[in-house]
Amino acid sequence: MNTEQPIETRCSANNCSVSTPEGNDLKKGALRRTPFSKFKKVHSNFKSPVQVTERAKVSPAEEVADLERRREQLDTEIAQLEAEGYREEELEHHIDMLHEYNDIKDIGQSLLGRIGKITAHIDWISFLFTSLKWHLKVLVTVG
């Protein structure tokens, strides 16, 4: 269902008027963004430059065979890593340590942000105090 309504444009050398279904509510001389466009679809819907291509249709049997090949490949990689001395428990321990590190880092960044805000307030207060002292000195010397 197309909900877009046609817009009629009439342009001359000095003005451009637009007639919409609601009536000609734009003032004479109102400019359009592209009144003299050589392109046919200037006012069409936005089309993203990122194109999503559909995957080629693969039969379920081919997809299963591909997944089985991928599983065998991963199993051989796991066996190779285990032969080199790596253990699954060690990997889980490292992942837990990384999570803990990230939590500590996030807390540290939050604290640094708070210290920055406090420092900014202190700088502002010292500026006001210095400014007030200067103004008082000027008033005393003038008065």
C-alpha positions, -999 to +999 in steps of 0.1 A: +000+000+000+015+033-011+008+061+014+029+087-004+008+114-021+020+131-053+035+166-050+033+189-080+061+214-086+059+244-108+091+264-112+101+294-132+133+315-133+126+334-101+102+313-081+091+278-074+057+268-060+046+235-047+011+221-048+004+194-022-028+174-017-036+196+013-036+226-010-010+252-021+001+261+015+036+272+006+042+308-002+050+318-037+087+319-041+094+291-016+124+271-027+125+234-030+157+215-022+161+203-058+137+222-080+156+215-113+168+179-109+176+158-139+171+127-118+137+109-119+137+096-083+148+126-063+121+123-038+121+086-034+126+067-002+161+064+013+182+034+000+211+024+022+245+021+005+251-011+025+237-039+004+227-071+021+231-100-003+209-130+002+228-163+006+225-187-022+199-213-016+216-243-001+199-276+004+196-289+039+219-319+031+247-295+018+243-273+049+246-304+072+277-316+053+292-281+057+285-281+094+300-315+099+332-304+081+333-274+103+329-296+134+357-319+123+379-289+117+372-275+152+378-309+168+412-312+152+421-277+164+410-286+200+430-318+198+461-299+186+457-273+215+453-301+240+484-318+226+503-285+231+494-286+268+464-263+270+435-273+292+398-261+292+400-253+329+429-230+323+410-212+296+380-207+319+403-193+346+418-168+322+384-157+311+373-152+347+404-132+354+397-110+323+362-103+336+376-093+370+402-071+353+375-054+332+353-048+363+383-032+382+391-011+351+355+002+348+355+012+385+389+030+381+376+049+351+345+059+370+366+071+400+388+091+376+357+107+361+345+117+396+379+131+405+378+151+373+345+166+381+357+175+416+388+191+402+368+211+378+346+224+406+377+233+427+392+251+397+360+271+393+359+279+430+395+291+430+388+312+399+358+328+416+379+334+447+408+350+428+384+371+407+366+383+439+400+392+455+410+412+424+376+430+423+379+438+460+415+451+455+403+473+426+374+487+447+396+495+476+422+513+455+395+533+436+374+541+466 
